[in-house]
């Protein structure tokens, strides 16, 4: 409780302003982090349930601003909270929205092919979109992207599907799965994690950079986005319950999403200490890709992107891989 109170009272506030919005559709915005003179476009796709600024957390910990300084032109997808337009969306509808993003970026930068980075669920959406647009894809980076949802053991996946069944009536009533409920689901993966991290935080000097980083990450974690009811049903029943991606049964517009047909270079990043996406689940995706490189940083699901060692263990290796593939 002391750690929670110190967090609540901490003076840190994120002050970074978003860059120019260059494209919108429904609740989705596309943010331009690059220089118009640079023609190495990279589309960065976060999960539907999280805000985009995990890639732009602070001045010191911004993957996309760092990429821009390294000569890339990052465009970041900001899904936003679902509007009335997205209330009836399926996962496939979000994939098709990414088709529009890709087309706009390719036209705006006058580049025949574009690099794509997807994170967690955003990686699955990126996989689906890339297979639909192979001619426009240069290469694909998948950060902690799940695929075999039963790899960590069926009891856990079955529990997630069962939890959805218990909540389905409430979800239908409000037409979405609230972010607070999603937090409970992820917390259940390690029930004492919240206690441990706040006890540890209570012992830190609140004025240190590490304390500021802790607050910044917690603010992002607690600033989630709900899933519309139809998408939540697909995620919990089809992905967790039936393991449809690994079984070849997840479809977009009636076409199975089969990574074996992705004939471009792919980098699959599997953080070794990931509790959200078990390493085996992400490795299973990599094993289906014809031209795959694996990167396994000693980090967790979030720490690999914004941890103190992120520049060394993720940012630089990804930039080097993009440049050589």
Secondary structure, 3 states (H helix, E strand, C coil): CHHHHHHHHCCCCCCCCCCEEEEEECCEEEEECCCCCCCCEEEEECCCCCCHHHHCCCCCCCHHHHHHHCCCEEEEEECCCCCHHHCCCCHHHHHHHHHHHHHHHHHHHCCCCEEEEEECHHHHHHHHHHHHCHHHEEEEEEECCCCCCCCCCHHHHHHHHHHHHHHHHHHHHHCEECHHHHHHHHHHHHCCHHHHHHHHHHCCCCCCHHHHHHHHHHHHHCCCCCEEHHHHHHHHHHHHHCCCCCCCCCEECCEECCHHHCCCEEEEECCCCCCCCCHHHHHHHHCCCCCEEEECCCCCCCHHHHCCCHHHHHHHHHHHHHHHC
